[in-house]
Amino acid sequence: MIGIQKQILLLSDFHFKEFANYLLEVNAELPYKLITTIRQAKTPHESDELCRLTYGDSEEKTKKKFLQLTHHTFKLSVFLSRNYPNYLKHNLQQIEILLSKGEKEEANILADSLSDIAEKIEDFNTLIELYKFLAQQCFITESREAHKLHQKIDEFISLEQIKNSIYLHMREKLFYKSKEGVSKTQAVKNISFYNQYINHQCQSISILARYGKYHELSFLSHPDFFKPETLKEIDVLERDFLNNAYVIFHFLDDLYYKILGLRLQLDVSNNDTNQMLQEIKKMNEISSFLKYWKSYINIPEIFSFSVQVSYYMNTYGYTFRDDYHQFLPSDVSVNMNLLRQRIEKELTKEIYKDSKYIIKLINLKNYYAVILLTGDTSDRIKSTKILEDMLITYQQIPFQKYLDGIFITLIIGYFSLKDYNKVVATYKRYKKITTEQIVVKENDICIDVFYYTTQYITTQRKQYLEKLKLTYERARDFNHVCLLIKELRDYFVLPVNF
């Protein structure tokens, strides 16, 4: 039997139905026809017969197309690997059942197919249990192969151990409060650890080790992470992952999303807007078929919300303009509206009623408040109300490091509504609450910018122009903040030069 045939016949009824439905959802008509033809047959078809049933003939030219189809369909089993990485394991029980009925030949035929597919997808845990059966069978039947099979078990245990050790190294950073918690010696040691597995013959180990290395460099903001060749290496990593996406990683590990996250970090640091938006689109699409996010907060989607909100506000955040919606490009307006709808949908999830997700809910509400600023007057009023309610409702919750983000949104909201008294009152409240505990410097600078602009508009005192000028100097490292200050100056005709 060919590989795809073995794989489909190894699926449980549940997993087959899930895979078939997925192929229909993505309009993979020929792969769907192929797997249903395989599944419905009472006995396995020969390759030529499968080709004829799929394409109508089995001529040489058609056979090449059929071969490509089988490879493509096997790659589409990424849906199974990422949603149900244990989808082969029920066959171990089936082998036990067959042997209990005295059907040894059928059990060994099943074991042969299981071994083939489990090796292809690098399901080491299944292989360990399968080879235990094969080794014991050889011992019972006095076969000399038993020793070799135990050696294979050792090999698979070692491979699974390597994979787990890579995860162990990556997860150590969960206990570091910041990158300052990692010494230079430890950093070199960690990079060296990943390097030893980068060219490993097992794709799952090689891919995981390469991701671990760049994750480490990114976490440390290491200069090597920002080198031009890193971008090429991450592109190769993405390509290799997609070409081998059917291999098994730990359940709930959305590795492709994390690879794209590394790419996105580089795009942001390089100010590559077009590529950044392409990565966001990919991140939105690839998380959609991962069913386990129904039980958890969808981290990839939330991350894409934060990047999009930040991008739109940094680039098109001049909501104080009376002609804002005429100034806004139509495609950007459409995308902002779609983003708003997706955040609204996310906020309706029951999971946010769980108290342990309060901080994530606070962040999500702030993203929603930000995108509401790009709407009409009623949306902006709604935005400020959401934020004011949050500051009261969650005042006992320790979310100090998010306060500057909340207050900048609130101040922009009041400024856009021309409620200048509220801008001043909110600014004073912000300074009192934060007491120099600023997390994001550019947010703090922007808050000062809107406050000084408000004070000049309402009092015409030149001292605020001088302060605005000094703030412009503080903002030199943040191009979008400098552009905002110039936009405010030009729009409100402020008599100040930078």
TORSE-34561 format. One record per residue (C-alpha): residue number from 0; residue in one letter; x, y, z. Coordinates in Angstrom, 1 decimal. Layout:
residues N
{NUM, a, {X, Y, Z}}
...
This chain:
residues 498
{0, m, {0.0, 0.0, 0.0}}
{1, i, {1.1, 3.6, -0.6}}
{2, g, {1.7, 5.9, 2.3}}
{3, i, {-1.6, 7.9, 2.1}}
{4, q, {-3.5, 4.7, 1.9}}
{5, k, {-1.9, 3.3, 5.1}}
{6, q, {-2.5, 6.6, 6.9}}
{7, i, {-6.2, 6.9, 6.0}}
{8, l, {-6.9, 3.2, 7.0}}
{9, l, {-5.2, 3.8, 10.3}}
{10, l, {-7.6, 6.6, 11.2}}
{11, s, {-10.4, 6.1, 13.7}}
{12, d, {-13.9, 6.9, 12.4}}
{13, f, {-13.7, 10.2, 14.4}}
{14, h, {-10.4, 11.3, 13.0}}
{15, f, {-11.3, 10.3, 9.4}}
{16, k, {-14.5, 12.4, 9.6}}
{17, e, {-12.6, 15.4, 11.1}}
{18, f, {-10.0, 15.2, 8.3}}
{19, a, {-12.7, 14.8, 5.5}}
{20, n, {-14.7, 17.7, 6.8}}
{21, y, {-11.5, 19.8, 6.9}}
{22, l, {-10.7, 19.0, 3.3}}
{23, l, {-14.2, 20.0, 2.3}}
{24, e, {-13.9, 23.3, 4.2}}
{25, v, {-10.7, 24.2, 2.4}}
{26, n, {-12.1, 23.1, -1.0}}
{27, a, {-9.6, 20.3, -1.4}}
{28, e, {-11.9, 18.3, -3.7}}
{29, l, {-9.4, 15.8, -5.1}}
{30, p, {-7.8, 15.0, -1.8}}
{31, y, {-11.3, 14.5, -0.4}}
{32, k, {-12.2, 12.2, -3.3}}
{33, l, {-8.9, 10.2, -2.7}}
{34, i, {-9.4, 9.6, 1.0}}
{35, t, {-13.1, 8.7, 0.7}}
{36, t, {-12.2, 6.2, -2.1}}
{37, i, {-9.6, 4.7, 0.1}}
{38, r, {-11.8, 4.6, 3.2}}
{39, q, {-14.9, 3.1, 1.4}}
{40, a, {-13.1, 0.2, -0.2}}
{41, k, {-13.6, -3.2, 1.5}}
{42, t, {-10.1, -4.2, 0.6}}
{43, p, {-7.1, -2.0, -0.2}}
{44, h, {-6.8, -0.8, -3.8}}
{45, e, {-3.6, -1.1, -5.9}}
{46, s, {-2.0, 2.2, -6.7}}
{47, d, {-3.1, 2.1, -10.4}}
{48, e, {-6.7, 1.3, -9.4}}
{49, l, {-6.7, 4.2, -7.0}}
{50, c, {-5.4, 6.5, -9.8}}
{51, r, {-8.1, 5.3, -12.1}}
{52, l, {-10.8, 5.8, -9.5}}
{53, t, {-9.6, 9.3, -8.8}}
{54, y, {-8.7, 10.6, -12.3}}
{55, g, {-10.6, 8.2, -14.6}}
{56, d, {-7.5, 6.5, -16.1}}
{57, s, {-4.0, 5.3, -15.0}}
{58, e, {-1.9, 6.5, -18.0}}
{59, e, {1.7, 7.4, -17.3}}
{60, k, {1.0, 11.1, -17.4}}
{61, t, {-1.9, 10.7, -15.0}}
{62, k, {0.2, 8.6, -12.7}}
{63, k, {2.5, 11.5, -12.1}}
{64, k, {-0.5, 13.7, -11.2}}
{65, f, {-1.7, 11.0, -8.9}}
{66, l, {1.7, 10.8, -7.2}}
{67, q, {1.7, 14.5, -6.6}}
{68, l, {-1.8, 14.3, -5.2}}
{69, t, {-0.9, 11.6, -2.7}}
{70, h, {2.1, 13.7, -1.4}}
{71, h, {-0.1, 16.8, -1.3}}
{72, t, {-2.9, 15.0, 0.6}}
{73, f, {-0.4, 13.6, 3.1}}
{74, k, {0.9, 17.1, 3.7}}
{75, l, {-2.7, 18.2, 4.4}}
{76, s, {-2.7, 15.8, 7.3}}
{77, v, {-1.1, 18.8, 9.2}}
{78, f, {-4.7, 19.3, 10.3}}
{79, l, {-4.5, 16.0, 12.2}}
{80, s, {-1.0, 16.5, 13.5}}
{81, r, {-1.7, 19.9, 15.0}}
{82, n, {-5.2, 19.2, 16.3}}
{83, y, {-4.9, 15.5, 17.2}}
{84, p, {-1.2, 14.6, 17.5}}
{85, n, {-2.1, 11.3, 19.1}}
{86, y, {-4.3, 10.2, 16.2}}
{87, l, {-2.4, 7.0, 15.6}}
{88, k, {-2.3, 5.7, 19.1}}
{89, h, {-5.7, 3.9, 19.1}}
{90, n, {-4.1, 1.4, 16.7}}
{91, l, {-2.0, 0.1, 19.6}}
{92, q, {-5.2, -1.0, 21.4}}
{93, q, {-6.5, -2.5, 18.1}}
{94, i, {-3.3, -4.7, 17.9}}
{95, e, {-4.0, -5.9, 21.4}}
{96, i, {-7.6, -6.7, 20.5}}
{97, l, {-6.6, -8.6, 17.4}}
{98, l, {-4.0, -10.7, 19.3}}
{99, s, {-6.6, -11.5, 22.0}}
{100, k, {-8.8, -13.0, 19.2}}
{101, g, {-5.9, -15.0, 17.8}}
{102, e, {-5.6, -12.9, 14.7}}
{103, k, {-1.8, -12.5, 14.8}}
{104, e, {-1.4, -12.0, 11.0}}
{105, e, {-3.8, -9.1, 10.9}}
{106, a, {-2.1, -7.6, 14.0}}
{107, n, {1.3, -7.7, 12.3}}
{108, i, {-0.1, -6.2, 9.1}}
{109, l, {-1.6, -3.3, 11.2}}
{110, a, {1.7, -3.0, 13.1}}
{111, d, {3.7, -2.7, 9.8}}
{112, s, {1.4, 0.1, 8.5}}
{113, l, {1.5, 1.8, 11.9}}
{114, s, {5.3, 1.7, 12.0}}
{115, d, {5.6, 3.2, 8.6}}
{116, i, {3.3, 6.2, 9.2}}
{117, a, {4.5, 6.8, 12.8}}
{118, e, {8.0, 7.1, 11.5}}
{119, k, {7.0, 9.5, 8.7}}
{120, i, {5.2, 11.8, 11.2}}
{121, e, {7.9, 11.3, 13.9}}
{122, d, {5.4, 10.0, 16.5}}
{123, f, {8.1, 8.7, 18.8}}
{124, n, {5.8, 7.8, 21.7}}
{125, t, {3.7, 5.6, 19.4}}
{126, l, {6.8, 4.0, 18.0}}
{127, i, {8.2, 3.2, 21.5}}
{128, e, {5.0, 1.3, 22.5}}
{129, l, {4.7, -0.4, 19.1}}
{130, y, {8.3, -1.7, 19.2}}
{131, k, {7.8, -2.9, 22.7}}
{132, f, {5.2, -5.2, 21.2}}
{133, l, {7.4, -6.2, 18.3}}
{134, a, {10.4, -6.9, 20.5}}
{135, q, {8.3, -9.0, 22.9}}
{136, q, {6.8, -10.9, 20.0}}
{137, c, {10.3, -11.7, 18.7}}
{138, f, {11.3, -12.9, 22.2}}
{139, i, {8.3, -15.2, 22.5}}
{140, t, {8.9, -16.6, 19.0}}
{141, e, {12.6, -17.0, 19.7}}
{142, s, {13.6, -14.6, 16.9}}
{143, r, {17.1, -13.1, 16.9}}
{144, e, {15.6, -9.8, 15.9}}
{145, a, {14.5, -9.0, 19.5}}
{146, h, {17.8, -7.3, 20.4}}
{147, k, {17.7, -5.0, 17.4}}
{148, l, {14.1, -4.0, 18.2}}
{149, h, {15.1, -3.1, 21.7}}
{150, q, {17.9, -0.9, 20.3}}
{151, k, {15.2, 0.8, 18.2}}
{152, i, {13.2, 1.4, 21.3}}
{153, d, {16.3, 3.1, 22.9}}
{154, e, {16.7, 5.2, 19.7}}
{155, f, {13.0, 6.4, 19.9}}
{156, i, {13.3, 7.1, 23.6}}
{157, s, {16.4, 9.2, 23.0}}
{158, l, {14.7, 11.2, 20.2}}
{159, e, {11.7, 11.9, 22.4}}
{160, q, {14.0, 12.9, 25.2}}
{161, i, {15.9, 15.3, 22.9}}
{162, k, {12.6, 16.9, 21.9}}
{163, n, {11.5, 17.3, 25.5}}
{164, s, {14.9, 18.8, 26.5}}
{165, i, {14.5, 21.5, 23.8}}
{166, y, {11.1, 22.4, 25.3}}
{167, l, {12.7, 22.4, 28.7}}
{168, h, {15.4, 24.9, 27.6}}
{169, m, {12.8, 27.2, 26.0}}
{170, r, {10.4, 27.1, 29.0}}
{171, e, {13.2, 28.0, 31.5}}
{172, k, {12.7, 31.6, 30.5}}
{173, l, {9.2, 31.5, 31.9}}
{174, f, {10.9, 31.9, 35.3}}
{175, y, {13.1, 34.9, 34.3}}
{176, k, {11.5, 38.2, 35.3}}
{177, s, {13.4, 39.9, 32.4}}
{178, k, {16.3, 39.3, 30.0}}
{179, e, {18.6, 40.8, 32.6}}
{180, g, {18.0, 37.5, 34.5}}
{181, v, {20.1, 35.6, 32.0}}
{182, s, {23.9, 35.9, 32.2}}
{183, k, {26.0, 36.1, 29.1}}
{184, t, {27.5, 32.8, 30.0}}
{185, q, {24.1, 31.2, 30.3}}
{186, a, {23.0, 32.7, 27.0}}
{187, v, {26.1, 31.3, 25.2}}
{188, k, {25.4, 27.9, 26.8}}
{189, n, {21.8, 27.9, 25.7}}
{190, i, {22.6, 28.9, 22.1}}
{191, s, {25.2, 26.2, 22.0}}
{192, f, {22.6, 23.7, 23.2}}
{193, y, {20.3, 24.5, 20.3}}
{194, n, {23.1, 24.5, 17.8}}
{195, q, {23.9, 20.8, 18.3}}
{196, y, {20.4, 19.8, 17.1}}
{197, i, {19.9, 22.3, 14.2}}
{198, n, {21.0, 19.8, 11.6}}
{199, h, {19.4, 16.8, 13.2}}
{200, q, {18.0, 14.2, 10.7}}
{201, c, {14.6, 14.3, 12.4}}
{202, q, {12.6, 17.3, 11.1}}
{203, s, {10.7, 17.8, 14.3}}
{204, i, {13.9, 18.1, 16.3}}
{205, s, {15.7, 20.3, 13.8}}
{206, i, {12.7, 22.7, 13.4}}
{207, l, {12.2, 22.9, 17.2}}
{208, a, {15.9, 23.5, 17.8}}
{209, r, {16.1, 26.3, 15.2}}
{210, y, {13.0, 27.9, 16.6}}
{211, g, {14.5, 27.6, 20.1}}
{212, k, {17.7, 29.4, 19.0}}
{213, y, {15.9, 32.3, 17.5}}
{214, h, {13.5, 32.5, 20.4}}
{215, e, {16.5, 32.8, 22.7}}
{216, l, {18.1, 35.5, 20.6}}
{217, s, {14.8, 37.4, 20.4}}
{218, f, {14.2, 37.1, 24.1}}
{219, l, {17.7, 38.6, 24.8}}
{220, s, {17.3, 41.2, 22.1}}
{221, h, {20.7, 39.9, 21.0}}
{222, p, {22.4, 41.7, 18.1}}
{223, d, {22.6, 38.5, 16.1}}
{224, f, {18.8, 38.3, 16.0}}
{225, f, {18.6, 41.6, 14.0}}
{226, k, {21.2, 40.6, 11.4}}
{227, p, {20.0, 40.4, 7.8}}
{228, e, {20.9, 36.7, 7.6}}
{229, t, {18.5, 35.9, 10.5}}
{230, l, {15.6, 37.0, 8.3}}
{231, k, {16.7, 34.5, 5.6}}
{232, e, {17.2, 31.8, 8.2}}
{233, i, {13.7, 32.3, 9.6}}
{234, d, {12.2, 32.2, 6.1}}
{235, v, {14.0, 28.8, 5.6}}
{236, l, {12.6, 27.7, 8.9}}
{237, e, {9.1, 28.6, 7.9}}
{238, r, {9.5, 26.8, 4.6}}
{239, d, {10.9, 23.7, 6.3}}
{240, f, {8.0, 23.7, 8.8}}
{241, l, {5.4, 23.9, 6.0}}
{242, n, {7.1, 21.2, 4.0}}
{243, n, {7.1, 18.9, 7.0}}
{244, a, {4.0, 20.3, 8.9}}
{245, y, {2.6, 16.7, 9.4}}
{246, v, {5.4, 15.8, 11.9}}
{247, i, {4.4, 15.7, 15.5}}
{248, f, {5.2, 18.4, 18.1}}
{249, h, {3.8, 18.6, 21.6}}
{250, f, {0.0, 19.0, 21.8}}
{251, l, {-1.2, 22.7, 22.2}}
{252, d, {2.1, 24.0, 20.8}}
{253, d, {1.2, 26.3, 17.9}}
{254, l, {4.7, 26.3, 16.5}}
{255, y, {3.9, 27.9, 13.2}}
{256, y, {2.3, 30.9, 14.9}}
{257, k, {5.5, 31.3, 17.0}}
{258, i, {7.7, 31.1, 13.9}}
{259, l, {5.6, 33.8, 12.3}}
{260, g, {5.9, 35.8, 15.5}}
{261, l, {9.7, 35.9, 15.2}}
{262, r, {9.3, 37.0, 11.6}}
{263, l, {6.9, 39.7, 12.7}}
{264, q, {9.3, 41.0, 15.3}}
{265, l, {12.0, 41.5, 12.6}}
{266, d, {9.5, 43.2, 10.3}}
{267, v, {8.6, 45.6, 13.0}}
{268, s, {12.2, 46.4, 13.9}}
{269, n, {12.9, 46.9, 10.1}}
{270, n, {9.8, 49.1, 9.7}}
{271, d, {8.7, 46.8, 6.9}}
{272, t, {5.0, 47.6, 7.0}}
{273, n, {3.9, 45.6, 4.0}}
{274, q, {5.6, 42.4, 5.2}}
{275, m, {4.3, 43.0, 8.7}}
{276, l, {0.7, 43.1, 7.5}}
{277, q, {1.3, 39.9, 5.4}}
{278, e, {2.5, 38.2, 8.6}}
{279, i, {-0.5, 39.3, 10.5}}
{280, k, {-2.8, 38.0, 7.8}}
{281, k, {-1.0, 34.6, 7.9}}
{282, m, {-1.2, 34.5, 11.7}}
{283, n, {-5.0, 35.2, 11.5}}
{284, e, {-5.4, 32.4, 9.0}}
{285, i, {-3.3, 29.7, 10.5}}
{286, s, {-4.8, 29.8, 13.9}}
{287, s, {-8.3, 29.3, 12.5}}
{288, f, {-8.2, 25.5, 12.2}}
{289, l, {-6.7, 24.8, 15.6}}
{290, k, {-9.7, 23.5, 17.5}}
{291, y, {-8.1, 23.5, 20.9}}
{292, w, {-8.4, 27.3, 21.1}}
{293, k, {-12.1, 26.7, 21.9}}
{294, s, {-10.9, 25.7, 25.4}}
{295, y, {-8.3, 28.5, 25.8}}
{296, i, {-7.8, 32.1, 25.0}}
{297, n, {-6.7, 32.3, 21.4}}
{298, i, {-3.2, 33.6, 22.0}}
{299, p, {-2.3, 33.9, 18.2}}
{300, e, {-5.4, 36.0, 17.6}}
{301, i, {-4.9, 38.2, 20.6}}
{302, f, {-1.3, 38.8, 19.6}}
{303, s, {-2.5, 39.8, 16.1}}
{304, f, {-5.0, 42.2, 17.6}}
{305, s, {-2.3, 44.0, 19.6}}
{306, v, {0.0, 44.3, 16.6}}
{307, q, {-2.8, 45.6, 14.3}}
{308, v, {-4.1, 48.0, 16.9}}
{309, s, {-0.6, 49.4, 17.5}}
{310, y, {0.1, 49.7, 13.8}}
{311, y, {-3.2, 51.4, 12.9}}
{312, m, {-2.9, 53.9, 15.8}}
{313, n, {0.8, 54.7, 15.1}}
{314, t, {0.1, 55.2, 11.3}}
{315, y, {-3.5, 56.4, 11.2}}
{316, g, {-4.2, 57.5, 14.8}}
{317, y, {-5.0, 61.2, 14.0}}
{318, t, {-8.6, 60.8, 15.2}}
{319, f, {-8.7, 64.4, 16.4}}
{320, r, {-9.1, 65.5, 12.7}}
{321, d, {-12.7, 66.6, 11.7}}
{322, d, {-12.0, 65.1, 8.3}}
{323, y, {-10.5, 61.9, 9.8}}
{324, h, {-12.7, 59.5, 7.8}}
{325, q, {-12.0, 61.3, 4.5}}
{326, f, {-8.3, 61.3, 5.4}}
{327, l, {-8.4, 57.5, 6.1}}
{328, p, {-7.6, 55.2, 3.1}}
{329, s, {-10.7, 53.1, 2.2}}
{330, d, {-8.9, 49.7, 2.5}}
{331, v, {-7.6, 50.6, 5.9}}
{332, s, {-11.1, 51.7, 7.0}}
{333, v, {-12.5, 48.3, 5.9}}
{334, n, {-9.7, 46.4, 7.7}}
{335, m, {-10.2, 48.4, 10.9}}
{336, n, {-13.9, 47.6, 10.8}}
{337, l, {-13.2, 43.9, 10.4}}
{338, l, {-10.7, 44.0, 13.3}}
{339, r, {-13.4, 45.7, 15.4}}
{340, q, {-15.9, 42.9, 14.6}}
{341, r, {-13.4, 40.2, 15.5}}
{342, i, {-12.5, 41.8, 18.8}}
{343, e, {-16.2, 42.2, 19.6}}
{344, k, {-16.7, 38.5, 18.8}}
{345, e, {-13.8, 37.5, 21.1}}
{346, l, {-15.2, 39.6, 24.0}}
{347, t, {-18.4, 37.5, 23.9}}
{348, k, {-16.5, 34.3, 24.9}}
{349, e, {-17.5, 32.7, 28.2}}
{350, i, {-13.9, 32.0, 29.0}}
{351, y, {-13.3, 35.6, 30.1}}
{352, k, {-15.7, 35.1, 33.0}}
{353, d, {-12.9, 33.1, 34.6}}
{354, s, {-11.1, 35.4, 37.1}}
{355, k, {-7.7, 34.1, 36.1}}
{356, y, {-8.1, 35.8, 32.8}}
{357, i, {-8.8, 39.3, 34.1}}
{358, i, {-5.5, 40.8, 32.9}}
{359, k, {-6.1, 39.4, 29.4}}
{360, l, {-9.6, 40.7, 29.4}}
{361, i, {-8.3, 44.2, 30.5}}
{362, n, {-5.9, 44.1, 27.5}}
{363, l, {-8.6, 43.0, 25.1}}
{364, k, {-11.0, 45.7, 26.3}}
{365, n, {-8.2, 48.2, 25.8}}
{366, y, {-7.6, 47.0, 22.2}}
{367, y, {-11.4, 47.4, 21.6}}
{368, a, {-11.4, 50.9, 23.1}}
{369, v, {-8.5, 51.9, 20.8}}
{370, i, {-10.2, 50.7, 17.6}}
{371, l, {-13.5, 52.4, 18.7}}
{372, l, {-11.6, 55.7, 18.5}}
{373, t, {-11.5, 55.3, 14.7}}
{374, g, {-15.3, 55.3, 14.6}}
{375, d, {-17.8, 58.1, 15.0}}
{376, t, {-18.6, 60.3, 18.0}}
{377, s, {-20.8, 57.7, 19.7}}
{378, d, {-18.0, 55.1, 19.3}}
{379, r, {-15.5, 57.5, 20.9}}
{380, i, {-17.8, 58.1, 23.8}}
{381, k, {-18.2, 54.3, 24.1}}
{382, s, {-14.5, 53.9, 24.1}}
{383, t, {-13.9, 56.4, 27.0}}
{384, k, {-16.7, 54.8, 29.0}}
{385, i, {-15.2, 51.3, 28.6}}
{386, l, {-11.9, 52.6, 29.9}}
{387, e, {-13.3, 54.6, 32.8}}
{388, d, {-15.4, 51.6, 33.9}}
{389, m, {-12.3, 49.4, 33.7}}
{390, l, {-10.3, 51.8, 35.9}}
{391, i, {-13.0, 51.6, 38.5}}
{392, t, {-14.0, 48.0, 38.2}}
{393, y, {-10.5, 46.6, 38.3}}
{394, q, {-8.8, 49.1, 40.6}}
{395, q, {-7.9, 46.3, 43.0}}
{396, i, {-6.2, 44.3, 40.3}}
{397, p, {-2.4, 44.7, 39.9}}
{398, f, {-2.2, 45.8, 36.3}}
{399, q, {0.2, 48.7, 36.8}}
{400, k, {2.3, 47.9, 33.7}}
{401, y, {-0.7, 48.4, 31.4}}
{402, l, {-1.9, 51.8, 32.9}}
{403, d, {0.1, 53.9, 30.4}}
{404, g, {-1.6, 52.1, 27.5}}
{405, i, {-5.0, 52.6, 29.0}}
{406, f, {-4.5, 56.3, 29.8}}
{407, i, {-3.1, 57.2, 26.4}}
{408, t, {-6.2, 55.7, 24.8}}
{409, l, {-8.4, 57.5, 27.3}}
{410, i, {-6.7, 60.9, 26.7}}
{411, i, {-6.8, 60.5, 22.9}}
{412, g, {-10.5, 59.7, 23.2}}
{413, y, {-11.3, 62.9, 25.2}}
{414, f, {-9.0, 65.0, 23.0}}
{415, s, {-10.8, 63.7, 19.8}}
{416, l, {-14.1, 64.5, 21.5}}
{417, k, {-12.7, 68.0, 22.2}}
{418, d, {-13.5, 67.4, 25.9}}
{419, y, {-10.4, 69.3, 27.0}}
{420, n, {-11.3, 69.5, 30.7}}
{421, k, {-11.4, 65.7, 30.8}}
{422, v, {-8.0, 65.6, 29.1}}
{423, v, {-6.4, 67.7, 31.8}}
{424, a, {-8.2, 65.9, 34.6}}
{425, t, {-7.1, 62.5, 33.1}}
{426, y, {-3.5, 63.6, 32.7}}
{427, k, {-3.3, 64.6, 36.4}}
{428, r, {-4.9, 61.4, 37.4}}
{429, y, {-2.4, 59.5, 35.3}}
{430, k, {0.6, 61.2, 36.8}}
{431, k, {-0.7, 60.6, 40.3}}
{432, i, {-1.4, 56.9, 39.8}}
{433, t, {1.7, 55.9, 37.8}}
{434, t, {4.2, 57.9, 39.9}}
{435, e, {7.1, 57.3, 37.4}}
{436, q, {6.3, 53.6, 37.0}}
{437, i, {6.3, 53.9, 33.2}}
{438, v, {6.5, 50.7, 31.1}}
{439, v, {6.3, 52.1, 27.5}}
{440, k, {8.2, 55.3, 27.2}}
{441, e, {6.5, 56.4, 23.9}}
{442, n, {3.0, 56.1, 25.6}}
{443, d, {4.2, 58.4, 28.3}}
{444, i, {5.6, 60.9, 25.8}}
{445, c, {2.3, 60.8, 23.8}}
{446, i, {0.3, 61.5, 27.0}}
{447, d, {2.5, 64.6, 27.5}}
{448, v, {2.1, 65.7, 23.9}}
{449, f, {-1.7, 65.7, 24.1}}
{450, y, {-1.7, 67.4, 27.5}}
{451, y, {0.6, 70.3, 26.3}}
{452, t, {-1.4, 70.7, 23.1}}
{453, t, {-4.6, 70.8, 25.1}}
{454, q, {-3.2, 73.4, 27.5}}
{455, y, {-2.1, 75.6, 24.7}}
{456, i, {-5.4, 75.3, 22.8}}
{457, t, {-7.3, 76.3, 26.0}}
{458, t, {-5.0, 78.8, 27.6}}
{459, q, {-2.7, 80.1, 24.7}}
{460, r, {0.2, 80.1, 27.1}}
{461, k, {3.5, 79.9, 25.3}}
{462, q, {5.1, 77.8, 28.1}}
{463, y, {3.2, 74.8, 26.7}}
{464, l, {4.7, 75.4, 23.3}}
{465, e, {8.1, 75.3, 24.9}}
{466, k, {7.3, 72.1, 26.7}}
{467, l, {5.9, 70.6, 23.4}}
{468, k, {9.2, 71.5, 21.8}}
{469, l, {11.2, 69.7, 24.5}}
{470, t, {8.9, 66.7, 24.2}}
{471, y, {9.6, 66.5, 20.5}}
{472, e, {13.3, 66.2, 21.4}}
{473, r, {12.5, 63.4, 23.8}}
{474, a, {10.6, 61.6, 21.0}}
{475, r, {13.5, 61.5, 18.6}}
{476, d, {13.8, 57.7, 18.9}}
{477, f, {10.1, 57.3, 18.1}}
{478, n, {9.4, 58.4, 14.5}}
{479, h, {5.6, 57.9, 14.8}}
{480, v, {5.5, 60.1, 17.9}}
{481, c, {7.4, 62.9, 16.0}}
{482, l, {5.0, 62.6, 13.1}}
{483, l, {2.1, 62.9, 15.6}}
{484, i, {3.5, 66.1, 17.1}}
{485, k, {4.0, 67.6, 13.6}}
{486, e, {0.4, 66.6, 12.7}}
{487, l, {-1.0, 68.3, 15.8}}
{488, r, {1.1, 71.4, 15.1}}
{489, d, {0.0, 71.7, 11.5}}
{490, y, {-3.7, 70.8, 12.1}}
{491, f, {-4.1, 73.2, 15.0}}
{492, v, {-1.7, 75.8, 13.6}}
{493, l, {0.5, 75.9, 16.6}}
{494, p, {3.2, 78.6, 16.4}}
{495, v, {6.1, 76.3, 17.2}}
{496, n, {9.0, 75.0, 15.1}}
{497, f, {10.9, 71.7, 15.5}}
